[in-house]
């Protein structure tokens, strides 16, 4: 499955990215690095530096995968900001 992880350079997003790669998903990480770190992104993931709020710019950079659209999108950064990181992890 092709998956876009927003906020993937942060703690939660980077851990989930690694888990997705471990089960053979194709992962693209989108992060503006305002709180995340580039070196936290798993080497097997494609990294795009950008802000999800600039959707047109992001879509132009990411583009479709072989004519397909992203099948899933994880919005960890927005949820972590809304709920707080610990609550997001605890469920």
GIKAMO-V987429 format. One line per field, one symbol per residue. phi: phi as a letter, one per 40 degrees, with the letter a starting at -180 (. if undefined). Layout:
# GIKAMO-V987429
phi: ???
This chain:
# GIKAMO-V987429
phi: .cbbbcgcccccccccdcccccbgccbbbbacgcbcbdcccddcccbbcabdccdcccccccgccfgbbccabbbcccccccbgdcccccg
